[in-house]
Amino acid sequence: MSDLKVPDQLPDAQKLYAMSLVAKMKDQADKCGARFIGGFIAPDGERFIMSNMEEDDPNYIIPDNLQ
């Protein structure tokens, strides 16, 4: 028997689509050498954020409702 753990519920298709969209935006910013912070709050309240910036960068600003 395998020790592989399968989650009870996988994220729904909309959440996966939103996550992939944010990841694609970050990838494009990386290719252009641009700084990026992006994300969303899912209807269930889960927050998803991606960035290519260091947290100590003074321009690394995340709105209070996403922290």
N, C-alpha and C positions, 0 to 999 in steps of 0.2 A: 504494500500500500504506500502511496506517495504522501509526502509531507506538504504537498502543494496546497495552499489555502486559497479558496475561491470566495470572493466576497458574496454576501447574500444578495446584494443588489448592485448592478452596474449602473454607472451614470447614464441618464437618458440621452437620446440622440441629440437633442438641442444643446445640452450642456457640453457634450463631446464636440459638437460643431463649434460652439463658442470658444472652447479651449483651443481647438485647432486654428481658429481664426486669429486669436491673440498670438499664438505661437508663430503663425505666418507673418503677422505684422512685425513681431520682434525679429524674425529672420531677415525681413526686408530692411529693417533699421540697421541690423548688424552689417548687411551688405553695403549699405550707404555710409556707414560710419556715424550714424545718427544715434542719439541717446533715446531710450524708449522705456516707458512705464505704461503698461496697459493691463486691463483686467475687466472683471464684471462681478456682479453679485447675482447669483442664481435665485430663482423664486423660492427655493428652500432655505435661503440665507447664506449658503456657502459662498465664500469669497475666493476668487482665483485671480492672481496677480503674477505677471511676468515682467522682468526688467533686465536690461543689460548694463545697468548702472550700479556703482558701488553705493551701499547705504550711507556712507559718510560723505558722499557728494552733496554739496549744498543745494543742488537742483533736484535731488531725489526727494520729491514731495508727493506723498500719497494723501488723498483727502481723508479727513478724520473718519468718515463713515466706512472707509475701507481698511482701517487699521485695527 
